[in-house]
Amino acid sequence: MEAYISGLGNISAQETFDNSVFLENIKKLNPPLAFCIEPNYKEFIQPIQLRRMGRILRMGVTAAAKCLNDAGVEIPDAIITGTGLGLVQDTEKFLTAVIENEEKFLTPTSFIQSTHNTVGAHIAVMLKCNNYNFTYVHSNISFESALLDSMMQIDEYPGLKVLLGGLDEMTETYFKITDKAGLWNKYYPEGQLPQIPEKAIAGEGATYFIITGVSNPENYAKFTGVSTFYKPKSTEVITSNMLKFLSINGLTINDIDLVLLGQNDTAGDSIYNAMKSGILVGTNQGYYKHLCGEYYTSSAFAAWLAANLLKRQVVPDTVLLNGKQTKPLKNILIWNHFRNINHSFMLLSAC
């Protein structure tokens, strides 16, 4: 089961919107919030529509439009989205209006735009696309769930062109609420990049892919496999799941040229560190959340990163954790987890 990536669109905390350049000017994420670098939306959305759209809806629609343009696709055969929280800003607006207006005279716009499937639906309306449209809301494996659905669709109908996306936003209100649980880093010592902070940096992003079962020399890379598992009891269980996942895809750990880890804070990184000195000790290791921040669908950013690495065959020093790139990139494994609850593997390969 393979899915080729023919188009990319990425809005993140880095300068990633222009597909002709790749991490040339790395932006250091300064806590407490790593907001996205937003493009000129007027190039993609009519002003009359723009006024009614929240931030993540603007980012999602624009990233999708960029992706479609990059792949030369007018109308996709399916729109499949992953999001952990949906449109947080619009949800906050609606709930605030309920309280302030004592449940009277409420405008419907914020409520309509507060549902998780709003971005996928809005893209379909703008494109006049009546094809398969589904949104997955599965915490930090939301993008992986959307990817699995996309690959299953393509496995059955290889000619499909699927618009696959992962997106989440960060707001100051949501940050304050989750900060009470001690999740976020508020101070980043000067010059610490690319070291791992003590706590995670809150981030956001909107990343889209056009994937298809048709091979083309212009493709960026291909998704070869995806897998998730829940609450492993030990690193031995993680190792077993990793080896099984690679075996299903006809690979061993020696075939992995780079593993991208979801490292972001000292509390959760003990699991990564145990594996880095174990089964991954002989593998080139990299990471990505110091570039995009922590959010539920940050693994979509990791997939964008891996696709570019495979296409360009150059790994920036800021991505590597253990030395320099020593060989051509054929297979990249992405491993992410959230508090050792939901783990995911994604495998991308060169075309």
Helices and strands as residue ranges (DSSP letters): E 3-11, G 41-43, H 47-50, H 55-71, E 78-82, H 88-100, H 108-112, H 118-127, E 132-136, G 139-141, H 142-156, E 161-168, H 172-179, E 205-212, E 221-230, H 235-248, G 253-255, E 258-261, H 266-276, E 285-287, H 289-292, H 298-312, E 331-338, E 342-349
